[in-house]
Amino acid sequence: MKLILKDAASGGNLLLFKNEDDFARLYYGRDRDNKYFTIAWNTGKTQTVTIDGTEHTFKPNTILPLMFNQSFHFEHTSDIVAWQFNREFYCIVDHDREVSCVGFLFGMNNIFITLDPVTQQRMELMLGIFVLEMNTADNIQNDMLLMLLKRLIITLTQLAMTEYIPDNKLQQDSRFHIIRKFGLLVEEHFRTEHSVSYYAQLLNKSPKTLSNLFALFDQKTPTQMIQERIIIEAKRLLRFTNKSTKQITFELGFEDPAYFSNFFKKHTSAAPLEFRNAKAKEV
């Protein structure tokens, strides 16, 4: 089953997949122009999900949110229920006050959300309403589905907060939103800005304050987050495009290809061309 809602006026799209055999996404290829955020639910047994060429274990009754610029495919696609939407249908950045998910639920780290029996039932009910509304074409269909999508995102954000930040006091701590905003800013500027001080200034914080804040929430350091985002993009460009190392160097904000190669090797134990050749052999 594949259901699609298209808003011709805004260009907004909402898609729902269930029991489909060919559900996957290749961002640096056929799907480059369709910038869909994805929420994938494994309703079957444990399987493998491959994200940007890296395999991850996808357990039963677990939900995985994915960014629009991630490529992925599943071992058992027919067991996946998935929602996809673009920013024209619902912009999670512009409406962050409503859903508070940017930089956490949707971010550079892959969040796997475990559903207990109660939340499984909630998800089944919500899925049924989605199917009903997507098959009901009337003048309030868009509004109903937008409301349902918000409810889905809010529910998953709350579940993820409970699972990944079990301390209730830290969940309510406004400082956590600074970490989310940092992640969003890195996503926007990592191709040109590599220093913690740049992002600290945007957040009106000192670099030391940011580092202490990340430590409080048991997060990676700000420097690690910036560097890991650069490496993620470098791997994508090496694996999924034909761009030269020199082109990738400049695209990611480095001035010297040799320096970029050393940076990449330090984080991956392989030079850029070694990484590309090794991945090509895996195909």
SVG drawing of the C-alpha trace seen along z (x, -y; Angstrom):
<svg xmlns="http://www.w3.org/2000/svg" viewBox="-15 -36 64 48">
<polyline fill="none" stroke="black" stroke-width="0.4" points="0.0,0.0 1.3,-3.4 -0.9,-6.4 0.0,-9.9 -1.4,-13.3 -0.3,-16.2 -1.0,-19.8 -0.7,-21.5 -0.8,-25.0 2.1,-24.6 4.0,-21.7 3.5,-19.8 3.6,-16.0 2.7,-13.4 3.3,-9.7 2.4,-6.5 3.9,-3.1 2.8,0.3 3.8,3.8 5.7,2.3 8.5,4.3 10.5,1.5 10.6,-1.2 14.1,-2.8 15.7,-6.1 18.8,-7.2 19.4,-10.9 22.5,-11.3 20.6,-9.8 17.0,-9.4 15.6,-11.0 17.7,-14.2 14.8,-16.4 12.4,-14.8 13.5,-16.1 11.4,-13.8 11.8,-13.3 11.1,-9.7 9.6,-8.0 10.1,-4.2 8.5,-1.6 9.7,2.0 6.6,4.1 8.3,7.4 11.3,9.3 14.8,7.9 16.4,6.8 19.2,4.7 18.8,1.1 21.6,-0.3 21.9,-4.1 24.4,-5.9 26.2,-2.6 26.5,-1.6 24.5,1.3 22.4,0.9 20.3,3.4 16.6,2.5 14.8,4.3 11.1,5.3 8.6,2.6 11.2,-0.1 10.8,-3.4 13.6,-5.2 13.4,-8.9 15.6,-9.7 16.7,-13.0 15.9,-14.0 19.5,-13.8 20.1,-10.2 20.1,-7.3 18.7,-4.0 17.3,-0.6 15.8,2.2 16.5,5.9 12.8,6.8 11.0,3.8 7.5,5.4 7.7,5.2 8.2,1.5 5.5,-1.1 6.8,-4.5 5.6,-8.1 7.4,-10.6 6.8,-14.4 8.6,-17.4 9.0,-20.8 6.3,-22.3 3.8,-20.0 5.2,-20.6 8.4,-22.5 9.8,-21.1 12.3,-24.1 9.7,-26.8 7.4,-25.0 10.0,-23.8 8.0,-25.3 5.2,-23.0 7.1,-19.7 10.6,-20.4 12.3,-17.7 14.9,-19.5 18.4,-18.5 17.2,-15.6 14.6,-13.4 15.7,-14.5 19.5,-15.1 22.9,-13.7 22.5,-10.8 20.3,-7.9 17.6,-7.6 16.0,-4.2 12.8,-4.5 11.6,-1.3 7.8,-0.8 6.4,0.9 3.0,2.8 1.0,-0.3 2.8,-2.6 2.4,0.1 -1.3,0.0 -1.2,-3.8 0.8,-3.6 -1.6,-1.1 -4.5,-3.3 -2.7,-6.4 -1.8,-4.4 -5.4,-3.4 -6.6,-7.0 -3.8,-8.0 -5.0,-5.4 -8.7,-6.5 -7.9,-10.2 -5.6,-9.7 -8.5,-7.8 -11.0,-10.6 -10.8,-13.4 -12.6,-16.4 -12.0,-20.1 -10.4,-19.4 -8.2,-16.4 -5.0,-18.4 -5.7,-20.0 -6.6,-16.6 -3.5,-15.0 -1.3,-17.9 -2.7,-17.6 -2.1,-13.8 1.5,-14.3 2.2,-16.8 0.7,-14.3 3.0,-11.6 6.1,-13.7 5.3,-14.9 4.6,-11.4 7.9,-10.1 9.8,-13.0 8.4,-12.3 9.2,-8.6 12.8,-9.4 13.3,-11.8 12.3,-9.2 14.5,-6.6 17.6,-8.7 17.4,-11.2 15.7,-9.2 16.3,-11.9 13.0,-13.8 14.7,-17.0 17.1,-17.0 14.1,-16.5 12.5,-19.7 15.8,-21.6 15.7,-24.5 19.4,-24.1 18.8,-20.9 17.2,-23.1 20.6,-24.8 22.1,-21.4 19.3,-20.9 19.8,-24.4 23.6,-23.7 22.8,-20.6 20.6,-22.6 23.2,-25.3 25.9,-22.7 23.6,-21.2 23.2,-24.6 26.8,-25.7 29.2,-22.8 30.3,-23.1 31.8,-26.5 32.3,-26.8 34.3,-24.3 35.0,-26.1 33.1,-25.8 33.5,-29.5 31.4,-30.3 28.4,-28.4 28.9,-29.5 28.7,-33.1 25.4,-32.4 24.0,-30.9 25.3,-33.8 27.4,-31.4 31.1,-30.9 32.8,-27.8 33.5,-26.6 29.9,-27.0 28.8,-24.9 31.3,-22.2 30.1,-22.1 26.5,-21.9 27.2,-19.0 29.0,-17.2 26.0,-17.7 23.8,-15.8 26.4,-13.1 26.7,-14.3 29.7,-14.2 31.7,-17.4 30.8,-20.3 34.0,-19.7 33.2,-16.1 29.7,-16.9 31.1,-19.3 33.8,-16.9 31.5,-13.9 29.0,-15.9 31.8,-16.7 32.9,-13.1 29.3,-11.9 29.0,-14.2 32.5,-13.3 31.6,-9.6 28.3,-10.3 30.1,-12.3 32.8,-9.7 30.3,-6.8 27.4,-8.2 29.0,-10.7 31.9,-10.9 33.3,-14.1 37.0,-14.2 38.8,-14.5 39.7,-18.1 36.1,-19.0 35.0,-17.5 37.7,-19.3 36.4,-22.7 32.7,-21.7 33.3,-20.9 35.1,-24.1 38.7,-23.0 41.4,-24.9 44.0,-22.1 43.2,-18.7 46.2,-17.2 44.8,-18.6 41.4,-17.2 42.8,-13.8 44.7,-13.7 41.5,-14.9 39.5,-12.1 42.1,-9.4 42.3,-10.5 38.6,-9.8 38.2,-6.8 41.6,-5.1 41.5,-5.3 42.4,-8.0 39.5,-9.3 40.3,-7.3 40.9,-4.1 37.5,-4.6 35.8,-5.1 37.6,-2.0 36.7,0.2 33.0,-0.8 33.0,-0.3 34.1,3.4 31.2,4.0 28.6,3.2"/>
</svg>
